[in-house]
């Protein structure tokens, strides 16, 4: 136990107990506090416990000490609160770092962080004991959440428990002046995890056009040469993924310009310690990538190396240069780095599971012997309206909380069915889980339950209430009914609006729109109504647990029910029927034998107010796509065609808060140029939805507008609405810290359920 310098003798002293809350464990906080105490001549101690970091400090400069705690904290620390309590001075003569104390958790595990610059220097330094070691890390980088089983965040509670430290690592771990002091994953070639294959062997396989399954931080990646069309096409064939875009890993930030047209905001996002995938505009000429990396899309998802093994791979692929110039110079090498999850199953994390599930996909399966405790896909972000916005929230972002502004009961919110996450509240904080996925398979439901168990365990909470969607057939709803807790059923689109309000700290009434693909409505438009109807283009006011449907898009037929979401030609037929031209269906879709018959009986189909299905109708009318390989494909391809959106004069009507785009559909049905049609469609949507919102805002006296739902991940639509609303004196709020799609829905459910539980449940609880 190392002791700092004693305080000056004869000085008047004070003593305080100082509690530091937030993300303060596993980020170098204790050695930072030790060094700060040494600098200011303070006595006392610092230790980790279940609530965060606890300090007792004695000396003459406690105010300066507390100020420096906030202003100079380690880069990965996130200080939520510093609480001070006066004590009686003891005359202590030194400062020590004490052992961690267990107890009921009230602190946070830090998120996983990319390899820092200091560690990279060591990785490629032949004189370093970490030279070319694929698992080096320090207090400023490396795996955190994905290796943590329980709190406090100490080595015995992580996946590193099975790796006894060698003398050199132990010495660094115990030395407060070392960069690896209590870096729980610390390891070296003598005592740490090992890869199953040499880096040179992996690089050779990639250069030969092979597909490699590589175990990383939160799971396995499937990797191949992203510039080799044959390799990428073969990966698509083996993974049975026809068109959904692949993420691409490039060597460094200087290489981004070779494959995209990033702004400064894109580069700043890509170089965050989280190292997310960032959607960037593709180069209009030639980006050097295989055509099937992101077919028919205007953006490509680029990610920088974030684990030592990634840097080592690029180093080997470049011929293992001895100088360090390659690390900052543009490199033309690019690798597909997509989640290893065959057929919509969860991300593979287990070595034996990888050998079983990936054997038909990967030519080479590379494992290592450090367990992954928590599976986590790569996070995906975009820059929308000038600021970051999550598309998928996972590795590097979880478990950072959303501050709800006030304490409340503990809620477990279970999300919906697609892009599922769960949310657990503790005190004033909401913890949204990593992306789980669609609850279509037994494997995903198992992962879903694992996520619930781990999140409640690591937060050390027992929920008071469970929140779920109104839809009675969702697996999430069925699970909620088995937990033995009071259940609050939250309408899907009200939850979308509530999620935006929650992350922006709005506690009172809020006006919003929820624009998405599907969600069950109610017969009365209030929470206590029976589930009924397919919604997805809703104007909604939310106030705590209560909400009111103020308006909606004009209904379209939904021929085939859920099949219409996979087959845009069906929504095109619905659009033709809406404009009195159903007789054209057979001729427009000659390859679809049932098109004419479906049009004839379309009046018996259910209806939907979904904006997502309106996108499908437009794509079908423009001949862009009759079937889609993955959710949102038609809408994404339609967005990619937009140059400058322009509004159709009289392209919509608005009566009694029902917004009808039938005039637009009639024009689209006769447009031959898809690009012109895409620009007209987006511009008219922006124009009509803006007028719809402005009318309601003026009538109800609102200025702040929450914009939620999966359609708001469309950059053209989201930015167009934001600009137009501001021009009308309103303040648009977009999803930032959680996705606008169903990945953020659990946050809205949790917020509304807390409000319901606080007032004794009432409406919507059973």
C-alpha positions in Angstrom: 0.0 0.0 0.0 1.7 3.2 -1.2 1.6 6.4 0.8 1.6 10.0 -0.4 3.7 12.7 1.1 2.6 13.9 4.6 0.8 17.2 5.0 2.9 20.2 6.1 3.2 20.2 9.9 1.7 23.1 11.8 -0.9 23.9 9.1 -4.6 24.3 10.1 -6.4 21.3 8.7 -9.9 20.1 7.9 -11.1 16.6 7.2 -14.0 15.5 4.9 -15.6 12.3 3.6 -16.0 12.8 -0.1 -18.3 10.5 -2.1 -17.8 10.5 -5.9 -20.6 8.9 -7.9 -20.8 8.0 -11.6 -18.5 6.1 -13.9 -15.6 6.2 -11.6 -14.3 2.6 -11.3 -12.0 1.0 -13.8 -11.0 4.4 -15.3 -8.0 5.3 -13.2 -9.8 7.3 -10.6 -8.0 6.0 -7.5 -4.5 6.7 -8.8 -5.7 10.0 -10.0 -7.0 10.8 -6.5 -3.7 9.6 -5.0 -1.6 11.8 -7.2 -3.9 14.8 -6.6 -3.6 14.3 -2.9 0.1 14.0 -3.1 0.3 17.2 -5.2 -1.9 19.1 -2.6 -0.3 17.6 0.5 -3.4 15.9 1.7 -3.7 12.9 4.1 -6.4 10.3 4.1 -7.5 7.4 1.9 -9.4 6.5 -1.3 -11.2 3.2 -2.0 -13.8 1.7 -4.3 -17.1 0.5 -2.9 -20.5 -0.4 -4.3 -21.5 3.2 -4.6 -18.5 4.5 -6.4 -15.3 6.0 -5.0 -15.1 7.0 -1.3 -12.4 9.4 -0.1 -11.4 10.7 3.3 -9.1 13.7 2.9 -7.5 15.9 5.4 -5.5 19.0 4.8 -5.6 22.7 4.1 -6.7 22.7 0.4 -9.9 20.6 0.3 -11.8 23.1 -1.9 -9.0 23.0 -4.5 -9.0 19.2 -4.2 -12.7 18.8 -4.9 -12.5 21.3 -7.8 -9.7 19.4 -9.4 -11.6 16.1 -8.9 -14.2 17.5 -11.4 -11.9 19.4 -13.7 -9.0 17.0 -14.1 -10.7 13.6 -13.8 -9.4 10.8 -16.1 -10.8 10.8 -19.7 -13.0 7.8 -19.3 -14.5 9.0 -16.0 -18.1 10.4 -15.9 -18.6 12.1 -12.6 -22.3 12.3 -11.7 -22.0 13.8 -8.2 -19.5 14.8 -5.6 -20.9 14.8 -2.0 -19.0 16.3 0.9 -19.4 15.7 4.6 -17.2 17.3 7.3 -15.3 15.1 9.8 -13.1 15.7 12.8 -9.4 15.9 11.8 -7.3 13.0 13.0 -3.8 14.3 12.4 -3.2 11.6 9.8 0.2 11.8 8.1 -0.2 10.1 4.7 -2.6 9.2 1.9 -3.3 5.6 1.0 -5.3 3.6 -1.5 -7.5 1.1 0.4 -9.0 -2.2 -0.6 -12.4 -2.2 -2.3 -15.5 -2.8 -0.2 -18.4 -4.9 -1.4 -22.0 -4.0 -0.9 -25.2 -3.2 -2.7 -24.2 -1.7 -6.1 -25.0 2.0 -6.7 -22.1 2.7 -9.0 -21.5 2.0 -12.7 -19.3 -0.2 -14.8 -17.5 1.8 -17.5 -18.2 1.0 -21.1 -15.6 -0.7 -23.3 -13.0 1.6 -24.7 -10.7 1.4 -27.7 -7.0 0.9 -27.4 -5.4 4.2 -26.3 -2.4 5.9 -28.0 0.0 5.0 -25.2 -0.9 1.3 -25.5 -0.5 1.5 -29.3 3.0 2.9 -28.9 3.8 -0.1 -26.7 2.1 -2.6 -29.1 4.5 -1.7 -31.9 7.6 -1.0 -29.7 10.1 -4.0 -30.0 11.5 -3.0 -26.6 8.2 -3.2 -24.8 7.1 -6.4 -23.0 3.7 -5.8 -24.7 5.2 -5.8 -28.2 2.7 -7.3 -30.7 0.5 -8.6 -27.8 -3.1 -8.6 -28.9 -4.6 -8.2 -25.4 -2.7 -5.2 -23.9 -4.7 -2.5 -22.2 -4.4 0.0 -19.3 -6.8 2.1 -17.1 -7.7 4.3 -20.1 -8.6 1.5 -22.6 -9.7 -2.1 -23.1 -12.8 -4.2 -22.3 -14.9 -3.2 -19.3 -18.6 -4.0 -19.4 -18.3 -7.0 -21.7 -16.0 -8.8 -19.2 -17.8 -7.8 -15.9 -19.9 -10.3 -14.1 -20.7 -8.3 -11.0 -19.8 -5.2 -8.9 -17.5 -3.9 -7.6 -15.5 -3.7 -10.7 -12.5 -5.7 -9.5 -10.5 -8.5 -11.3 -12.1 -11.4 -9.4 -15.5 -10.2 -10.6 -14.5 -10.2 -14.3 -13.5 -12.6 -17.1 -9.9 -12.1 -16.1 -10.3 -13.9 -12.8 -8.8 -17.1 -14.4 -5.6 -15.3 -15.4 -3.1 -15.0 -12.5 -0.8 -12.0 -13.0 2.9 -12.5 -13.6 5.2 -10.6 -11.3 5.6 -7.7 -13.8 1.9 -7.3 -14.3 1.2 -7.6 -10.6 3.8 -4.9 -9.8 2.2 -2.5 -12.4 -1.3 -3.4 -11.0 -0.3 -2.5 -7.5 1.7 0.7 -8.3 -0.5 3.9 -8.2 2.0 5.7 -10.3 1.7 3.1 -13.1 -0.7 3.5 -16.0 -2.0 0.0 -15.3 -2.8 0.5 -11.6 -5.9 -1.7 -11.0 -6.5 -2.0 -14.7 -8.6 -5.2 -14.2 -7.9 -6.7 -17.6 -4.1 -6.1 -17.4 -2.1 -9.0 -18.9 1.0 -9.7 -21.0 2.3 -12.6 -23.1 3.6 -14.3 -20.0 0.3 -14.4 -18.1 -2.6 -13.3 -20.2 -5.1 -14.6 -22.9 -3.9 -16.0 -26.2 -5.2 -16.1 -29.7 -5.8 -19.5 -31.3 -4.0 -18.4 -34.5 -1.1 -16.2 -35.4 -1.8 -12.8 -36.8 0.2 -13.6 -39.9 -2.0 -16.6 -40.6 -5.2 -14.5 -40.2 -3.7 -11.9 -42.6 -2.8 -14.5 -45.1 -6.3 -15.9 -45.1 -7.8 -12.4 -45.7 -5.4 -11.7 -48.5 -6.4 -15.0 -50.2 -10.0 -13.9 -50.3 -11.1 -16.1 -47.4 -13.7 -15.3 -44.7 -12.4 -15.1 -41.1 -14.5 -15.3 -37.9 -12.5 -13.3 -35.4 -13.4 -13.2 -31.7 -13.2 -9.6 -30.4 -14.5 -7.6 -27.5 -18.2 -8.1 -27.5 -18.4 -11.1 -29.8 -17.2 -12.5 -33.1 -16.8 -10.5 -36.4 -17.0 -12.1 -39.8 -14.3 -10.4 -41.8 -13.1 -10.4 -45.4 -11.4 -8.1 -47.9 -14.0 -5.3 -48.4 -12.4 -4.4 -51.8 -12.8 -7.9 -53.2 -16.2 -8.3 -54.7 -15.9 -12.1 -54.9 -15.1 -12.4 -51.2 -17.9 -10.0 -50.2 -20.4 -11.8 -52.4 -19.4 -15.1 -51.0 -19.9 -13.8 -47.5 -23.4 -12.7 -48.4 -24.2 -16.1 -49.9 -22.9 -18.0 -46.9 -24.5 -15.7 -44.3 -27.8 -15.6 -46.3 -27.8 -11.8 -46.2 -28.7 -10.6 -49.7 -28.5 -6.8 -49.3 -28.3 -5.5 -45.8 -25.2 -3.3 -45.6 -21.9 -4.5 -44.1 -19.8 -2.4 -41.9 -16.2 -1.7 -43.1 -13.1 -1.4 -40.9 -10.3 0.9 -42.1 -6.8 1.3 -40.8 -7.0 4.8 -39.2 -8.8 8.1 -39.3 -6.7 9.3 -42.3 -8.1 6.4 -44.3 -11.8 7.5 -43.9 -11.5 9.9 -46.8 -10.6 7.1 -49.2 -13.9 5.4 -48.7 -16.4 8.2 -47.8 -16.8 11.9 -47.6 -16.7 12.5 -43.9 -17.3 15.8 -42.2 -15.4 16.9 -39.1 -18.4 15.6 -37.1 -18.1 12.1 -38.7 -14.4 12.0 -37.9 -15.0 13.1 -34.3 -17.6 10.3 -33.9 -15.4 7.7 -35.4 -12.5 8.5 -33.1 -14.4 8.5 -29.9 -13.1 6.0 -27.3 -16.2 3.9 -28.1 -15.1 3.5 -31.7 -18.7 3.1 -33.1 -19.6 2.3 -36.7 -20.4 5.7 -38.2 -22.6 6.1 -41.3 -20.8 8.4 -43.7 -21.7 9.7 -47.2 -20.2 7.5 -49.9 -17.9 9.0 -52.4 -19.8 10.0 -55.5 -17.1 8.7 -57.9 -15.4 5.6 -56.6 -14.9 4.5 -53.0 -12.8 1.5 -53.7 -15.2 -0.9 -52.0 -16.8 -3.9 -53.4 -20.2 -3.1 -55.0 -22.0 -5.5 -52.7 -20.7 -3.9 -49.4 -23.7 -1.5 -49.2 -25.7 -1.9 -52.5 -27.9 1.0 -53.6 -27.2 3.1 -50.5 -25.9 6.6 -50.1 -24.0 5.9 -46.9 -21.4 3.4 -45.8 -20.7 2.4 -42.2 -17.1 2.8 -41.4 -15.4 1.8 -38.1 -11.8 2.2 -36.9 -9.8 -0.5 -35.2 -10.6 -0.6 -31.5 -8.9 -3.8 -30.2 -5.2 -4.5 -30.4 -5.8 -7.5 -32.6 -7.4 -5.1 -35.2 -4.3 -2.9 -35.3 -2.1 -6.0 -35.6 -4.1 -7.2 -38.5 -3.7 -4.0 -40.5 0.0 -3.9 -39.6 0.4 -7.5 -41.0 -1.7 -6.7 -44.1 0.6 -3.8 -44.8 3.7 -6.1 -44.6 4.6 -5.4 -41.0 6.4 -2.0 -41.4 9.0 -1.2 -38.8 8.3 2.5 -38.7 5.2 4.0 -37.2 4.2 6.2 -40.1 1.6 3.8 -41.4 -0.5 4.4 -38.3 -1.3 8.0 -39.4 -1.1 7.7 -43.2 -4.1 6.8 -45.5 -4.3 3.1 -46.2 -6.3 1.5 -49.0 -6.9 -1.7 -47.1 -10.5 -2.2 -45.9 -12.1 -5.1 -44.2 -15.7 -6.1 -43.9 -16.4 -6.4 -40.1 -19.9 -7.6 -39.6 -21.5 -9.3 -36.7 -21.1 -13.1 -36.7 -24.8 -14.1 -36.3 -26.1 -16.5 -38.9 -29.8 -16.2 -39.9 -30.8 -13.4 -37.5 -29.5 -15.2 -34.5 -27.7 -13.4 -31.7 -24.0 -12.5 -32.0 -21.7 -15.5 -31.4 -19.5 -15.1 -28.3 -18.6 -18.6 -27.2 -15.7 -20.5 -28.7 -17.5 -23.8 -29.0 -20.6 -22.1 -30.2 -18.5 -20.4 -32.9 -17.2 -23.7 -34.1 -20.7 -25.1 -34.3 -22.6 -22.1 -35.8 -19.9 -20.5 -38.0 -18.3 -23.6 -39.6 -20.3 -23.2 -42.8 -19.6 -19.5 -43.1 -16.0 -18.9 -42.1 -12.9 -20.5 -43.7 -10.9 -19.7 -40.5 -12.3 -19.4 -37.0 -10.0 -17.4 -34.6 -10.8 -17.6 -30.9 -9.1 -16.6 -27.7 -9.3 -17.9 -24.1 -10.7 -14.7 -22.4 -14.5 -15.3 -21.9 -17.0 -12.7 -23.2 -19.4 -12.2 -20.3 -21.8 -9.8 -22.1 -22.4 -10.0 -25.8 -22.5 -6.6 -27.5 -22.7 -5.7 -31.2 -20.8 -2.6 -32.4 -22.7 0.6 -31.8 -23.9 2.4 -35.0 -24.2 6.2 -35.2 -25.1 8.8 -37.8 -24.8 12.6 -37.9 -28.3 14.0 -38.2 -29.1 17.7 -38.1 -25.5 18.4 -37.1 -25.3 16.1 -34.1 -24.7 12.4 -33.3 -27.6 10.1 -33.3 -27.7 6.4 -32.4 -28.9 3.9 -34.9 -27.9 1.0 -32.7 -26.7 1.4 -29.2 -24.3 -1.3 -27.9 -20.6 -1.7 -27.4 -18.9 1.4 -26.1 -22.1 3.1 -25.1 -23.7 0.6 -22.7 -24.1 0.9 -19.7 -23.9 4.7 -19.7 -27.2 5.9 -18.2 -29.8 8.5 -19.2 -30.5 11.0 -16.4 -34.2 11.1 -15.8 -33.9 14.2 -13.5 -35.6 12.7 -10.4 -35.7 9.6 -8.3 -38.5 7.1 -8.9 -39.4 3.4 -8.5 -37.3 0.7 -10.2 -38.9 -0.2 -13.5 -37.9 -3.0 -15.9 -39.1 -2.1 -19.4 -39.0 -4.9 -22.0 -39.2 -3.1 -25.3 -41.3 -4.5 -28.2 -40.4 -7.1 -30.7 -38.0 -5.6 -33.3 -34.6 -4.1 -32.5 -35.4 -4.9 -28.9 -33.6 -3.5 -25.9 -34.5 -3.5 -22.2 -34.3 -0.6 -19.8 -33.8 -0.7 -16.0 -34.2 2.4 -13.9 -32.3 2.9 -10.6 -32.9 6.1 -8.7 -32.9 9.0 -11.3 -31.0 7.0 -13.9 -32.3 4.8 -16.8 -30.0 2.1 -18.2 -30.8 1.0 -21.7 -29.3 -2.3 -22.6 -27.2 -3.2 -25.6 -29.1 -4.0 -28.8 -30.7 -7.5 -28.5 -32.4 -7.8 -31.9 -35.7 -9.2 -33.1 -37.4 -11.7 -30.8 -38.0 -14.2 -33.6 -35.8 -17.1 -32.5 -35.3 -19.1 -29.4 -31.7 -18.1 -29.4 -32.6 -14.4 -29.4 -35.1 -14.8 -26.6 -32.5 -16.6 -24.6 -30.1 -13.7 -25.1 -32.9 -11.3 -24.2 -33.4 -13.1 -20.8 -29.6 -13.1 -20.3 -29.6 -9.3 -20.8 -32.4 -8.8 -18.3 -30.7 -10.9 -15.7 -27.3 -9.4 -16.1 -28.5 -5.8 -16.2 -30.6 -6.2 -13.0 -27.9 -8.1 -11.3 -25.1 -5.7 -12.1 -27.2 -2.8 -11.0 -28.2 -4.7 -7.9 -31.9 -3.9 -8.2 -35.2 -5.6 -7.9 -37.8 -4.0 -10.1 -41.1 -2.8 -8.6 -43.0 -2.8 -11.9 -42.5 -4.2 -15.4 -43.5 -2.2 -18.6 -44.3 -3.7 -22.0 -46.0 -3.0 -25.3 -49.7 -3.1 -25.8 -49.4 -5.9 -28.4 -50.6 -9.1 -26.7 -48.7 -11.4 -29.0 -45.2 -10.0 -28.6 -42.8 -12.3 -26.7 -41.8 -9.3 -24.6 -45.4 -8.8 -23.5 -45.8 -12.5 -22.7 -42.7 -12.4 -20.6 -43.9 -9.4 -18.7 -47.0 -11.3 -17.7 -44.9 -14.1 -16.1 -42.7 -12.0 -13.8 -45.1 -11.7 -10.9 -44.9 -7.9 -11.0 -47.4 -5.2 -11.6 -47.6 -4.7 -15.4 -47.9 -1.3 -17.2 -48.8 -1.7 -20.8 -47.6 1.3 -22.8 -48.8 2.1 -26.3 -46.0 1.8 -28.8 -46.1 5.3 -30.3 -46.7 7.1 -27.0 -43.5 5.3 -25.8 -41.6 6.7 -28.9 -42.5 10.2 -27.9 -41.9 9.6 -24.2 -38.4 8.3 -25.1 -37.5 11.5 -26.8 -38.9 13.6 -23.9 -37.0 11.4 -21.3 -33.6 11.7 -22.9 -34.0 15.5 -23.3 -35.1 15.9 -19.7 -38.7 17.0 -20.3 -40.9 16.1 -17.4 -44.1 17.9 -18.4 -46.5 17.7 -21.3 -44.9 17.3 -24.7 -46.2 17.2 -28.2 -44.6 14.8 -30.6 -44.9 12.7 -33.7 -44.2 9.0 -33.9 -43.3 8.0 -37.5 -42.5 4.3 -37.9 -43.5 1.0 -39.5 -45.9 -0.6 -37.1 -47.4 -0.6 -33.6 -50.7 -1.6 -32.3 -53.1 1.2 -31.4 -56.2 1.3 -29.1 -59.9 1.5 -29.8 -60.2 4.7 -27.8 -56.9 6.4 -28.5 -56.2 6.3 -24.7 -54.1 4.0 -22.7 -57.1 2.1 -21.3 -58.5 1.3 -24.7 -58.4 -2.3 -26.1 -55.5 -3.0 -28.5 -56.7 -2.4 -32.0 -55.5 -1.2 -35.3 -52.1 -0.7 -37.1 -50.6 2.7 -36.4 -47.4 4.3 -37.4 -48.0 7.9 -38.4 -49.2 9.5 -35.2 -49.5 13.0 -33.7 -49.4 12.4 -29.9 -49.4 14.5 -26.7 -47.7 12.8 -23.7 -47.9 13.9 -20.1 -46.3 11.5 -17.6 -48.3 8.2 -17.9 -51.1 9.8 -19.9 -51.2 10.4 -23.6 -53.7 11.5 -26.3 -53.7 10.7 -30.0 -54.3 14.1 -31.6 -54.1 13.0 -35.3 -52.8 10.5 -37.7 -51.9 9.8 -41.3 -54.8 8.9 -43.6 -55.2 5.1 -43.5 -54.1 2.9 -46.3 -55.1 -0.7 -46.9 -52.6 -3.3 -45.5 -53.1 -6.2 -47.8 -51.6 -9.4 -46.4 -51.0 -7.9 -43.0 -47.4 -8.4 -41.9 -46.5 -9.6 -45.4 -47.0 -6.0 -46.7 -43.9 -4.9 -44.7 -41.8 -7.4 -46.7 -43.4 -6.9 -50.1 -43.7 -3.2 -51.1 -45.7 -4.1 -54.2 -48.6 -4.8 -51.8 -48.5 -1.2 -50.5 -48.2 0.1 -54.0 -51.5 -1.7 -54.8 -53.0 -0.2 -51.7 -51.9 3.3 -52.9 -53.4 2.6 -56.3 -56.7 1.7 -54.6 -56.6 4.9 -52.5 -56.3 7.0 -55.7 -59.0 5.1 -57.6 -56.7 3.2 -59.9 -56.7 -0.3 -58.5 -57.4 -1.6 -62.0 -53.8 -0.9 -62.9 -52.3 -3.3 -60.4 -52.0 -6.4 -62.7 -50.3 -4.4 -65.5 -47.9 -2.6 -63.1 -46.8 -5.9 -61.6 -46.9 -8.4 -64.4 -44.5 -10.7 -62.6 -46.8 -11.1 -59.6 -49.7 -13.3 -60.5 -52.0 -12.3 -57.6 -51.6 -8.5 -58.0 -54.9 -8.1 -59.8 -56.9 -10.4 -57.5 -55.5 -8.7 -54.5 -56.5 -5.3 -55.8 -60.0 -6.5 -56.4 -60.5 -7.6 -52.8 -58.4 -4.9 -51.1 -61.5 -3.4 -49.4 -61.5 -6.4 -47.0 -57.9 -5.8 -45.9 -57.0 -4.2 -42.6 -55.7 -0.6 -42.7 -52.6 1.2 -41.4 -51.6 4.7 -40.7 -47.9 3.9 -40.8 -45.5 6.2 -42.5 -43.1 3.2 -43.0 -45.7 1.6 -45.2 -46.2 4.8 -47.1 -42.5 4.7 -47.9 -43.0 1.1 -49.2 -46.0 2.3 -51.3 -43.8 5.0 -52.9 -41.0 2.6 -53.6 -43.5 0.2 -55.2 -45.1 2.9 -57.3 -41.7 4.1 -58.5 -40.7 0.6 -59.5 -37.8 0.7 -57.1 -38.5 -2.6 -55.3 -41.3 -5.2 -55.1 -39.8 -7.3 -52.3 -37.2 -6.4 -49.6 -34.5 -8.5 -48.1 -34.5 -6.7 -44.8 -36.6 -4.3 -42.8 -36.4 -0.7 -44.2 -34.5 -1.7 -47.4 -37.0 0.0 -49.7 -37.1 3.2 -47.6 -33.3 3.3 -47.4 -32.9 2.9 -51.2 -35.5 5.6 -51.7 -33.6 8.0 -49.5 -30.4 7.2 -51.3 -31.9 8.6 -54.5 -32.7 12.0 -53.1 -30.6 14.9 -54.3 -32.5 18.0 -53.1 -36.0 17.3 -51.8 -38.8 19.5 -53.3 -42.4 19.7 -52.2 -45.3 19.1 -54.6 -47.8 21.9 -54.6 -51.0 20.6 -53.1 -49.4 17.3 -52.5 -51.3 16.6 -49.3 -54.5 17.6 -47.5 -55.1 18.2 -43.8 -58.6 17.9 -42.2 -59.5 17.2 -38.6 -55.8 16.4 -37.9 -55.8 13.6 -40.5 -52.9 14.1 -42.9 -53.5 12.6 -46.4 -50.8 12.2 -49.0 -53.1 10.8 -51.7 -52.4 13.7 -54.1 -48.7 12.9 -53.8 -49.3 9.2 -54.4 -51.3 10.0 -57.6 -48.3 12.0 -59.0 -45.8 9.3 -58.0 -47.8 6.7 -59.9 -47.0 8.6 -63.1 -43.4 9.5 -62.5 -40.8 7.7 -64.6 -37.7 9.2 -63.1 -37.1 7.5 -59.7 -34.7 10.2 -58.5 -37.3 12.9 -59.3 -39.9 10.8 -57.5 -37.7 10.3 -54.4 -37.0 14.0 -54.2 -40.7 14.9 -54.6 -41.8 12.2 -52.0 -39.4 13.4 -49.3 -40.0 17.1 -49.9 -43.8 16.7 -49.8 -43.6 14.6 -46.6 -41.5 17.3 -44.9 -44.0 20.0 -46.1 -47.1 18.1 -45.0 -45.8 16.8 -41.7 -44.5 20.3 -40.8 -47.9 21.9 -41.4 -49.6 19.1 -39.4 -47.3 19.7 -36.4 -47.5 23.5 -36.6 -51.3 23.4 -36.6 -51.4 21.2 -33.4 -48.6 23.2 -31.7 -50.4 26.5 -32.2 -53.7 25.0 -31.0 -52.2 23.6 -27.8 -49.6 26.2 -27.1 -46.5 24.0 -27.5 -43.1 25.1 -28.8 -41.1 21.9 -28.2 -41.7 19.0 -30.5 -40.5 15.4 -30.0 -39.7 13.6 -33.2 -39.6 9.8 -32.7 -40.0 6.5 -34.5 -37.8 4.6 -37.0 -38.6 6.8 -39.9 -36.6 9.6 -38.2 -33.4 7.7 -38.9 -33.9 8.9 -42.5 -31.5 11.8 -42.6 -33.3 13.7 -45.3 -36.7 13.5 -43.5 -35.3 14.2 -40.0 -33.1 17.1 -41.1 -35.9 18.5 -43.3 -38.4 18.5 -40.5 -35.9 20.0 -38.0 -35.1 22.9 -40.3 -38.8 23.5 -41.2 -40.0 23.4 -37.6 -37.3 25.8 -36.5 -38.4 28.1 -39.4 -41.8 28.1 -37.8 -40.6 29.1 -34.4 -40.7 25.6 -32.9 -37.9 23.6 -31.2 -37.5 20.1 -32.6 -36.0 17.3 -30.5 -34.5 14.3 -32.1 -33.3 11.1 -30.6 -29.6 11.3 -29.6 -28.6 9.0 -26.7 -30.9 6.2 -27.7 -32.1 5.2 -31.2 -35.3 6.8 -32.7 -36.4 3.3 -33.7 -37.6 0.5 -31.4 -34.1 0.3 -29.9 -35.1 3.4 -27.8 -38.6 2.3 -27.1 -37.8 0.7 -23.7 -36.7 4.1 -22.4 -40.1 5.6 -23.2 -41.9 2.6 -21.7 -39.8 3.0 -18.5 -40.5 6.7 -18.3 -44.2 6.3 -18.6 -44.3 3.3 -16.3 -42.4 5.2 -13.6 -45.0 8.0 -13.9 -47.8 5.5 -13.6 -46.3 3.7 -10.6 -45.6 7.0 -8.8 -49.2 7.9 -8.8 -50.3 4.4 -7.8 -50.4 2.9 -11.3 -53.9 4.0 -12.3 -54.6 3.9 -16.1 -52.7 1.3 -18.0 -51.6 -0.9 -15.1 -52.8 -4.4 -14.4 
